[in-house]
Amino acid sequence: MRTIGTISSVMGVAVTLLWSASPSALADGFPNKTVRIISPYPAGSGPDQMMRVVGEQLTKIWKQPVVLDSRAGGNGTPAMEALKAAPPDGYTIGVASDAQLTTNPFLFRSLSYDPQIDFAPVMLLFSTPFYVAVSSKGPYGSVRDLIADAQSVPNKVSYGALFVGSQGHLGAALFASLVNAQMVFVPYRDAQQMLVNITNGDLSWAFTSIATAKALTQSGLLKLVAVGRPTRSSYSPDIPTLAQAGGPELTVKTWLALLAPRGTPPDVIRQINVDTMNVLAEPAAQERLRVFGFDSEAGPPEELSKIIVEDGKKNSELIKRIGASLQ
């Protein structure tokens, strides 16, 4: 694995001890009260909907309420700060994306949390590829049309994404660079508003997930003309890859993970991990993953630790390339 320096020794030791523990070492009596999952996503978004499914199933297993606490905005920083400040007892955990864990540290000159020090990894949850979304009534019938228009006049074409440094932003900026076109970036706090602006012509295009775009694609107002994957998705076999559609070979996706505050007992983390993996393996959860276009990525905590470091190195290089930064 590539590294950005070294993984925190504290995190590495904690993960090793956690996964080497025997199944009988599960937390005694956990949980015996409400468990809160802090999320950086607004209600109604694809990740929010999927996490509500996970929470409902964990409620059944634990026989305790599992509630989703949305702290949207601020590049996910408010959610991460709330998780960092929570008691390390397992009753407050958090969901975070690669944006909070592998891009924010390289965007902000001063960040109020450290992904490798302030949190204990629980597990990678799922990932979703991003699609090129354009207006069904707009000028772009294909990726080739979009590229040609963008190359014709500098800054004529605009693209949107959820905040600076999101995978949608980094992917679109890299796309523009690879096709030698200057495009205007428009940041959004609300994914649905971004897509609505595409349908009414105020925005040219954006990378988005199937789940987020579902309502507008079903209504015929929005269309997905390519997917940022090396191969077509089994969820949408009729949609070509970017390369097949005349664009560059480019993978654009995002992933979600579960974290706990640093200091959360390893046996509690292990129980949350095992129970959540069981939830994601259930047919009902698998069906929801299919509907949302998500790929299950469930695995042990140490896998998440390695991915945070590896993707952090990749994203730091990309951020330098496109010159993105935040105060």
HUQUI-V78182 format. One record per residue. RES is the residue in one small letter. OMEGA is omega in whole degrees, 0 to 359 (999 if undefined). Layout:
RES & OMEGA
RES & OMEGA
//
This chain:
m & 174
r & 181
t & 171
i & 191
g & 180
t & 173
i & 178
s & 180
s & 178
v & 180
m & 182
g & 179
v & 181
a & 181
v & 180
t & 179
l & 182
l & 188
w & 177
s & 179
a & 180
s & 180
p & 182
s & 183
a & 180
l & 183
a & 180
d & 175
g & 180
f & 350
p & 176
n & 175
k & 183
t & 175
v & 182
r & 176
i & 179
i & 184
s & 177
p & 185
y & 178
p & 178
a & 178
g & 178
s & 181
g & 179
p & 178
d & 180
q & 181
m & 180
m & 175
r & 175
v & 179
v & 180
g & 179
e & 181
q & 176
l & 176
t & 180
k & 181
i & 185
w & 183
k & 175
q & 180
p & 172
v & 186
v & 178
l & 183
d & 183
s & 176
r & 185
a & 176
g & 175
g & 182
n & 179
g & 183
t & 178
p & 179
a & 181
m & 178
e & 179
a & 179
l & 179
k & 184
a & 184
a & 176
p & 182
p & 183
d & 179
g & 182
y & 169
t & 176
i & 184
g & 172
v & 181
a & 179
s & 176
d & 179
a & 181
q & 188
l & 186
t & 175
t & 180
n & 181
p & 182
f & 179
l & 185
f & 176
r & 178
s & 182
l & 186
s & 177
y & 177
d & 184
p & 185
q & 183
i & 189
d & 184
f & 174
a & 180
p & 176
v & 178
m & 167
l & 184
l & 182
f & 178
s & 177
t & 176
p & 178
f & 181
y & 174
v & 181
a & 177
v & 179
s & 178
s & 181
k & 183
g & 185
p & 187
y & 176
g & 183
s & 175
v & 178
r & 178
d & 180
l & 180
i & 181
a & 180
d & 180
a & 181
q & 185
s & 181
v & 179
p & 176
n & 174
k & 184
v & 178
s & 175
y & 180
g & 176
a & 176
l & 177
f & 178
v & 176
g & 175
s & 180
q & 176
g & 178
h & 182
l & 180
g & 181
a & 178
a & 178
l & 177
f & 180
a & 180
s & 183
l & 179
v & 177
n & 179
a & 175
q & 180
m & 181
v & 178
f & 178
v & 180
p & 179
y & 172
r & 184
d & 184
a & 181
q & 178
q & 177
m & 182
l & 176
v & 179
n & 174
i & 182
t & 181
n & 174
g & 179
d & 180
l & 185
s & 185
w & 176
a & 167
f & 180
t & 178
s & 177
i & 183
a & 182
t & 184
a & 192
k & 184
a & 183
l & 176
t & 179
q & 179
s & 179
g & 182
l & 184
l & 176
k & 179
l & 188
v & 177
a & 178
v & 180
g & 179
r & 175
p & 179
t & 179
r & 179
s & 177
s & 178
y & 182
s & 186
p & 180
d & 181
i & 183
p & 173
t & 178
l & 181
a & 179
q & 183
a & 178
g & 179
g & 179
p & 173
e & 188
l & 176
t & 179
v & 180
k & 175
t & 177
w & 179
l & 182
a & 174
l & 178
l & 173
a & 176
p & 177
r & 180
g & 176
t & 183
p & 180
p & 181
d & 176
v & 178
i & 180
r & 180
q & 178
i & 180
n & 183
v & 182
d & 179
t & 176
m & 177
n & 178
v & 183
l & 179
a & 180
e & 179
p & 181
a & 179
a & 179
q & 178
e & 178
r & 176
l & 179
r & 180
v & 182
f & 181
g & 181
f & 174
d & 179
s & 180
e & 187
a & 180
g & 182
p & 182
p & 183
e & 176
e & 178
l & 179
s & 181
k & 181
i & 178
i & 181
v & 183
e & 180
d & 176
g & 179
k & 181
k & 183
n & 178
s & 178
e & 180
l & 179
i & 177
k & 182
r & 183
i & 175
g & 180
a & 177
s & 176
l & 178
q & 999
//
